[in-house]
Amino acid sequence: MTMLASATINPATADDPAFLTIAAGAWDFNKRDDQGAEFRVEYRSDYKFWELKPFGAIAASSTGSVFVGAGVLMDIYFGRRFVVTPSFAPHLYAQGNSDKDLGHALEFRSQLELAYRFDDRSRLGLSVSHYSNASIGDKNPGTESLLLNYSIPIN
C-alpha cells in the first residue's frame, strides 16, 4: 500500500519531454517455434490528455514480421527515478516470411514497462508486451515480447 501511495505525478517528473524509444529483445520468447529477436522504435509524445500520452511505434522481428501502430500510454512515477508505463495500441501486422500467423492483420498490443530515469531524463527499462487480435480472426495465438528499452528525451 505504501508503494502505491508513493506513486505520483510530481512537478519534477510531470513535465517530461517527448521521447524517442529504441528497444531490442526476444520475440515470441515463451513459445517453442518461430522465436527470434524484435527491434522497435517508438515516438512518445509529451502531449497529455488527462494523464494519457499518445505514441507511435514500428517493430520488426528477425523472423520477418512487422508491426506498425499508435496508441496511448501513462507514466506512473515511484519517486524521481522509477517509472512504470502501461500502454495499449492497435497495430497493423504483416506476417512477411515469418511462420507466425497471428490470425488477423489487426493486432492489439498491451505492454508494461519498468524503467529507471536518469538525471538527463533518459530512461532505461524492461518491457513485456502481448500482441493479440482479440479473437476477431480465425485464430488468435498471440505472441509476447521481452525488450530492453532506452528512451532518449527530445527537447
Secondary structure, 3 states (H helix, E strand, C coil): CHHHHCEECCHHHHCCCEEEEEEEEEECCCCCCCCEEEEEEEEECCCCECCEEEEEEEEEECCCCEEEEEEEECCEEECCCEEEEEEEEEEEEECCCCCCCCCCCEEEEEEEEEEEECCCCCEEEEEEEEEECCCCCCCCCCEEEEEEEEEEEEC
